[in-house]
Structure formats: C-alpha cells, structure tokens
C-alpha cells in the first residue's frame, strides 16, 4: 500500500559539508530541487543540476548532498512507504520536469496540503505520487536514449520540431548530419524502422490530438500536420488506425462516449 509518510523542505547550509542518508528498505525518497546548484554523479560523471530536477531514490541509494560553493541547494523532500518490488527501479534516478516553474508551485501546494489536517492523507499520497511519476515518465519519453547515435538524436529532435513542414528524406539526412543511405542504415539498426515512418507516426500522433481536442476541419488538420492533401492524410490515418479521421473524432467525442451511460 502506498503511503506518503513525510513531506518536508530542506535548505542546505552554505559551505557546510552535508552527510547523505541511505534509503532504508520499504521506502522511496524523492527530492525536487527548487533552488541552488547541486552536484550529482550521473553515468559516471559529476554534473551540475538546477531547480526543476527530481532525484528518485530507492532502497540503498543515498540522498543528494553536494553543491557548488555559494549556491546551496533547496529541495522538496517526499518520503513514501511502498512495498518492495522485484523489478527494483521503476523510474529514472534523475529527471527534469517539463515545466520547471511548475515544480516550484507544486512544492508549495504539496507542503500546504500535507500540513492541512482537513485533507485526506490517502488522496494527497495518490496525487503527489501520480504527479511525480508522470513527470519522470514524461522525461524518459522526451529524452533520447543514450544508446542511439547522436545523428539519430538530432533526427528525432528535428522531426519533433518540424514535422508539420514540407520535408523530404534529404532534409532529414541534412538535419542528422549524415548521408541518406547512412541515415537509413542507422535508423533500421537502432530504431527498427525508417526515417519516413518516424516522421509519419509523429504527424499522425499530432493529428489524433487535434481531432480529439479541436473542431478544426479534417482538411485543415491534415495540412497543419504536414500532409500534402486530405486524401493522403485520410489514407495514412486509416492504414495506421483502421478508421477514418472523421470516425475517430466522432468515437472520441463526449456525446458518443456518454450515450450509453
């Protein structure tokens, strides 16, 4: 059973050595930086981290404790009691919130709620854990795998920011910094698919979001997502999801979902 045992706020004293604590069995400890410049070893290298960075400690891990001189860190501290899992770590040791400023307001909100006896403790625990788990999972999705070459990381970043444009394979190769044949070879080896399919999937993913959240015409959505014409868009959408854009929109509308409730 998940239990939020403690919520606290820590301010490191300036130029004082801090002794780290080792997390005991049955507990997980999360520290979210809200200020200062922290030093932490990651992947065998000491790095500097700032506010909005989250450190997720499982049994056996030690808490954060080193910082740059004259920049002592501050952090929100969350201690959860959780049943031990055979799989060990479920979330990355270090993750960065997508909106760093939101991590600050989250810190204030959690402290106030935890210290307010009128709040249901179970509800607070579920909210806090789901939020930090979401941010950790979101970070993993945004962060390219360290196992893929830099050229493919460039490709994924380029597609993420330019999928709506009129792109040819030459544009993808140029953005990746490699030749077209080499890009195909790398993509097949490390991503198990082609650059074209990666681009197409990103366009279709964004199209589904717009179909579900806006009233824009199907033709407009197709164009906004980089498809040359509505016929090409509808054909690709049906091939991927076995339904048309219009049918998808209808099946995901509140009116359709609630008709049998």
C-alpha positions as CSV (number, residue, x, y, z in Angstrom):
1,X,0.0,0.0,0.0
2,X,1.3,3.4,-1.0
3,X,1.7,5.9,1.9
4,X,3.2,9.4,1.9
5,X,4.9,9.3,5.3
6,X,6.7,12.7,5.3
7,X,6.7,16.0,3.3
8,X,9.5,18.5,4.2
9,X,11.5,21.3,2.8
10,X,15.3,21.4,3.1
11,X,17.7,24.3,2.8
12,X,21.3,23.3,2.7
13,X,23.6,25.5,4.9
14,X,26.2,27.4,2.9
15,X,29.8,26.0,2.8
16,X,28.9,23.2,5.3
17,X,29.5,19.5,4.5
18,X,26.3,17.5,4.4
19,X,26.2,13.9,5.2
20,X,24.0,11.9,2.9
21,X,21.4,9.4,4.1
22,X,20.9,5.9,2.7
23,X,17.3,5.0,2.0
24,X,16.0,2.1,4.0
25,X,14.1,-0.9,2.7
26,X,10.4,-0.4,2.2
27,X,10.8,3.4,1.4
28,X,11.4,5.6,-1.6
29,X,12.6,9.1,-1.3
30,X,12.1,11.9,-3.8
31,X,13.9,15.2,-3.8
32,X,12.8,18.0,-6.1
33,X,15.3,20.9,-6.5
34,X,13.8,24.3,-6.0
35,X,16.9,26.4,-5.9
36,X,20.7,26.4,-5.8
37,X,23.2,24.4,-7.9
38,X,23.6,20.8,-7.0
39,X,26.5,18.5,-7.8
40,X,25.5,14.8,-8.5
41,X,27.3,12.0,-10.2
42,X,25.3,10.5,-13.1
43,X,26.6,8.0,-15.6
44,X,30.0,8.1,-14.0
45,X,30.3,11.9,-14.4
46,X,29.7,14.7,-11.9
47,X,27.2,17.1,-13.2
48,X,25.5,20.4,-12.1
49,X,21.7,20.4,-11.7
50,X,19.3,23.3,-11.0
51,X,15.7,23.8,-10.0
52,X,13.1,21.5,-11.6
53,X,15.4,18.5,-11.3
54,X,14.0,15.5,-9.5
55,X,16.0,12.8,-7.8
56,X,14.2,9.5,-7.1
57,X,15.9,7.3,-4.5
58,X,15.1,3.7,-3.9
59,X,16.5,1.5,-1.0
60,X,20.3,1.6,-1.0
61,X,20.5,5.0,-2.7
62,X,22.0,8.0,-0.9
63,X,20.3,11.4,-0.8
64,X,21.7,14.4,-2.6
65,X,24.3,16.4,-0.6
66,X,26.9,18.2,-2.7
67,X,26.5,21.7,-4.3
68,X,28.5,24.5,-5.9
69,X,30.1,26.8,-3.3
70,X,27.9,29.8,-2.6
71,X,24.9,28.1,-4.3
72,X,23.5,25.9,-1.5
73,X,20.5,23.9,-2.8
74,X,16.9,23.8,-1.6
75,X,14.5,21.0,-2.2
76,X,11.1,19.5,-1.5
77,X,11.5,16.1,0.2
78,X,8.9,13.4,-0.2
79,X,9.2,10.1,1.7
80,X,6.9,7.2,0.5
81,X,6.4,3.9,2.1
82,X,5.9,1.3,-0.6
83,X,6.0,-2.5,-0.9
84,X,9.3,-3.6,-2.3
85,X,9.3,-4.6,-5.9
86,X,11.4,-7.4,-7.5
87,X,12.0,-5.2,-10.6
88,X,13.8,-2.6,-8.5
89,X,13.9,0.9,-10.1
90,X,10.7,1.9,-11.9
91,X,11.6,5.5,-12.6
92,X,14.9,7.2,-13.6
93,X,17.2,8.3,-10.8
94,X,17.3,11.8,-12.2
95,X,14.6,13.5,-14.2
96,X,13.8,17.1,-15.2
97,X,10.3,18.5,-15.1
98,X,8.9,19.6,-18.4
99,X,7.9,22.9,-16.9
100,X,10.5,23.8,-14.3
101,X,8.4,26.7,-12.9
102,X,5.5,24.2,-12.3
103,X,7.8,22.2,-10.0
104,X,8.0,25.3,-7.7
105,X,4.3,25.8,-7.4
106,X,3.9,22.0,-6.9
107,X,6.3,22.2,-4.0
108,X,4.2,24.9,-2.3
109,X,1.0,23.2,-3.0
110,X,2.1,19.8,-1.5
111,X,3.5,21.3,1.6
112,X,0.3,23.3,2.3
113,X,-1.9,20.3,1.7
114,X,0.2,17.9,3.8
115,X,0.1,20.3,6.7
116,X,-3.6,20.8,6.4
117,X,-5.4,18.2,8.6
118,X,-8.6,18.6,6.7
119,X,-7.0,17.0,3.6
120,X,-7.4,13.2,3.1
121,X,-4.0,11.6,3.5
122,X,-4.6,8.9,1.0
123,X,-5.8,11.4,-1.6
124,X,-2.7,13.5,-1.1
125,X,-0.4,10.5,-1.5
126,X,-2.1,9.4,-4.7
127,X,-2.0,12.9,-6.2
128,X,1.7,13.5,-5.3
129,X,2.9,10.1,-6.4
130,X,1.0,10.2,-9.7
131,X,2.3,13.7,-10.5
132,X,6.0,12.9,-9.8
133,X,5.6,9.5,-11.7
134,X,4.1,11.4,-14.6
135,X,7.0,13.9,-14.7
136,X,9.5,11.0,-14.6
137,X,7.8,9.1,-17.3
138,X,7.4,12.2,-19.4
139,X,11.1,13.0,-19.0
140,X,12.0,9.5,-20.3
141,X,9.8,10.0,-23.3
142,X,11.4,13.4,-24.1
143,X,15.0,12.2,-23.5
144,X,16.7,10.4,-26.4
145,X,18.1,7.0,-25.4
146,X,21.8,7.2,-24.6
147,X,22.3,4.0,-26.7
148,X,21.4,5.7,-30.0
149,X,24.0,7.7,-32.1
150,X,24.0,11.5,-31.9
151,X,22.8,11.7,-35.5
152,X,19.6,9.8,-34.6
153,X,19.1,12.0,-31.6
154,X,19.3,15.0,-34.0
155,X,16.8,13.3,-36.3
156,X,14.3,12.8,-33.6
157,X,14.6,16.3,-32.3
158,X,14.3,17.7,-35.8
159,X,11.1,15.7,-36.5
160,X,9.6,16.8,-33.2
161,X,10.0,20.4,-34.1
162,X,9.5,20.4,-37.8
163,X,7.0,17.5,-38.6
164,X,4.5,20.0,-40.0
165,X,6.8,21.2,-42.7
166,X,7.3,20.0,-46.3
167,X,10.1,17.6,-45.5
168,X,11.9,15.2,-47.8
169,X,14.4,12.5,-46.9
170,X,17.2,14.8,-47.9
171,X,16.0,17.3,-45.2
172,X,16.1,14.6,-42.6
173,X,19.6,13.5,-43.6
174,X,20.9,17.1,-43.5
175,X,19.4,17.7,-40.1
176,X,21.0,14.4,-38.9
177,X,24.4,15.3,-40.4
178,X,24.8,12.0,-42.3
179,X,24.1,10.8,-45.8
180,X,20.7,9.4,-46.8
181,X,21.9,5.7,-47.1
182,X,23.7,6.0,-43.7
183,X,20.6,7.5,-42.1
184,X,18.5,4.6,-43.3
185,X,21.1,2.1,-42.1
186,X,21.3,3.7,-38.6
187,X,17.6,4.1,-38.3
188,X,17.0,0.5,-39.2
189,X,19.7,-0.8,-36.8
190,X,18.8,1.3,-33.7
191,X,15.2,2.3,-34.1
192,X,14.0,-0.7,-36.1
193,X,12.1,1.5,-38.6
194,X,12.8,4.1,-41.3
195,X,13.1,7.9,-41.0
196,X,9.9,8.2,-43.2
197,X,7.9,6.0,-40.7
198,X,9.1,8.0,-37.7
199,X,8.0,11.3,-39.4
200,X,4.7,9.8,-40.5
201,X,3.9,8.5,-37.0
202,X,4.7,11.9,-35.4
203,X,2.3,13.6,-37.9
204,X,-0.4,11.1,-37.3
205,X,0.0,11.3,-33.5
206,X,-0.4,15.1,-33.6
207,X,-3.4,14.7,-36.0
208,X,-5.1,12.5,-33.5
209,X,-4.6,15.0,-30.7
210,X,-6.1,17.8,-32.9
211,X,-9.0,15.7,-33.9
212,X,-9.8,14.9,-30.3
213,X,-9.3,18.4,-28.9
214,X,-10.3,20.9,-31.6
215,X,-13.1,21.5,-34.0
216,X,-10.8,22.2,-36.9
217,X,-11.8,20.7,-40.3
218,X,-10.1,17.4,-41.2
219,X,-8.5,19.0,-44.2
220,X,-7.0,21.8,-42.1
221,X,-5.7,19.3,-39.5
222,X,-4.1,17.2,-42.3
223,X,-2.4,20.3,-43.7
224,X,-1.3,21.5,-40.2
225,X,0.4,18.1,-39.6
226,X,2.4,18.2,-42.8
227,X,0.2,16.1,-45.2
228,X,0.2,17.3,-48.8
229,X,-3.6,16.9,-49.2
230,X,-6.6,15.5,-47.4
231,X,-6.6,12.3,-49.4
232,X,-3.1,11.4,-48.4
233,X,-3.9,12.2,-44.8
234,X,-7.0,10.1,-44.7
235,X,-5.4,7.2,-46.4
236,X,-2.4,7.2,-44.0
237,X,-4.7,7.6,-41.0
238,X,-6.9,4.7,-41.9
239,X,-3.9,2.5,-42.7
240,X,-2.5,3.2,-39.2
241,X,-5.6,3.2,-37.1
242,X,-8.1,1.2,-39.2
243,X,-10.6,4.1,-39.1
244,X,-11.0,7.5,-40.8
245,X,-10.2,10.8,-39.1
246,X,-13.9,11.7,-39.0
247,X,-14.9,8.4,-37.4
248,X,-12.1,8.7,-34.9
249,X,-13.3,12.2,-33.9
250,X,-16.8,11.0,-33.6
251,X,-15.9,8.0,-31.4
252,X,-13.9,10.2,-29.1
253,X,-16.4,12.9,-28.6
254,X,-18.1,13.2,-25.1
255,X,-21.5,12.8,-26.7
256,X,-20.6,9.5,-28.2
257,X,-18.8,8.2,-25.1
258,X,-21.7,9.2,-22.8
259,X,-24.6,8.0,-24.9
260,X,-24.8,4.6,-23.1
261,X,-24.1,5.9,-19.6
